Structures are given as C-alpha cells and as structure tokens.
Amino acid sequence: MQSELVPEPTRPHPRTLIIMPAWNEEEVIGETVAEVRTALPWIDLLVVDDGSTDSTAETARRAGATVLSLPYNLGVGGALRAGFKYAWRGGYDQAIQVDADGQHNPVDVPRVLEGLQRADISIGARFAGEGDYQARGPRRWAMTLLATTISSAAKTKLNDVTSGFRAANRRAILQYTEHFPAEYLGDTIDSLVTAIRAGLVVTQVPVAMRPRQGGVPSKNPWKSTIYLGRAAFALLIAATRRRTPAPRLKEVEA
C-alpha cells in the first residue's frame, strides 16, 4: 500500500483530525497508519482501539498514531462517538473518518475535506463517478433504497449514504458528540439521518474505494439479504427518533 505525499496547504488550514476506529486490526493497522502519516503529515491521526484483544493499539502507536483505547468493544458507532468527543475537546475545526483496513485512500482526504466549504458533513461517495466499486443483489438494493430516501430528506443527491469515509466540521462534530447512535448502521445511516433532521447540510465528493488490505470481505448472498433487512430497519429507527435541533456553536463555546 503506497500513497503519494499530499502537499501541505500553503494557506492557514483548519485544525484537522483523522479518526480511525479499529477492532482487532493488527494485520493491517500498522501499514494503514504509516501510509496516512506519510501522505498527510500535517493532519493529526487518532486510532480508536475498540476493545481489541490483539496488538492493534501497540501496532498503531508504533506506526505513529495517537491511540485512544476503549476498555471494551462498543462497535463502530461507539468508537466513532468517542473519537468525535476527543476532536471536540481537543478544539479541532474538522474531523474525518477513515477505515483501518486500507480501503480509504489518504490521497482523497483533502478532497473530502474540501466538501466542508459548502456543507457541515462531506461524504466520500463510491458511486458518484470515481473508481469501479460495485455492489450487487440485496446489498445494492438496500444502498439504492437508502440513497433515494435520504437524498429526499437532505434535499440533495447522495449516491452512497453507507460510506464510512466522511468529514465533519465543528458544528457536526458537536452534533455527533451528543447524538451519534451506536446501533447497527448507526455510524452511517442513523447518524446521517439524525444530523439531517437536526438541520445540518450534507454534500458528497466522488472517491475511488480500494479493496481491503487484510481479511476477507463478505459476499455471502444470505448475509446480503440480512443486510437489506437491517438497513431498512436502521432507516426506520432513524426516521422515528425525536427531532433535535443541532446545537449552536456560539452558545456552547461562549
């Protein structure tokens, strides 16, 4: 896994944090962290070790990441919420989620962050004209249903609402610290719908997705069917949550 060095912006740039949730990723975390640190040395990197039972935390720390270790496994949603709390308390202006398995190319990070110039949340979308990533069968049906429904709520075209490659400005970071669901698909569907219902603006940026650098992705038709049902249920739960307006930064930071 190699990435070209992304030049540091010549103008002053917002304080940025990469949040990388990881659970038992010792096989790939070291290389992923090293690639991110090489490509983006001007951005801080936090690995949230989600109660791993292997050497994920030690490997990430040796590779150059700051590591926040959770005492037990909370799931991706819980790990990300912890990461956003870290970002808020650390005074970061923006944060971006990056997978620990190497699927997200760090070269695309500045592009996704640029989306924050016009929105509170910027999604790195796999089906918006970049790369050759494809999903088929029930998984694709679920993604299409979710994208259509959430695009209507967001009042903008969103191709890939299940993407975990997304950035948040400080307003969205604060929203996430208070309302980031930890349930299944809470880190993607539920958190996005909750943010939209709170009044946050969402946009997307086309990116190319890479294969996992370790492990074996599931392509089992039965699991894809289960995914379809769970995705629909996650959308239902998100839509029925009580609408809570996004907190105002001036009031919180006063």
Secondary structure, 3 states (H helix, E strand, C coil): CCCCCCCCCCCCCCCEEEEEEECCCCCCHHHHHHHHHHHCCCCEEEEEECCCCCCHHHHHHHHCCEEEECCCCCHHHHHHHHHHHHHHHCCCCEEEECCCCCCCCHHHHHHHHHHHHCCCEEEEECCCCCCCCCCCHHHHHHHHHHHHHHHHHHCCCCCCCCCCCEEEEHHHHHHHHHCCCCCCCHHHHHHHHHHHHCCCCEEEEECCCCCCCCCCCCCCHHHHHHHHHHHHHHHHHHHHCCCCCCCCHHHHHC
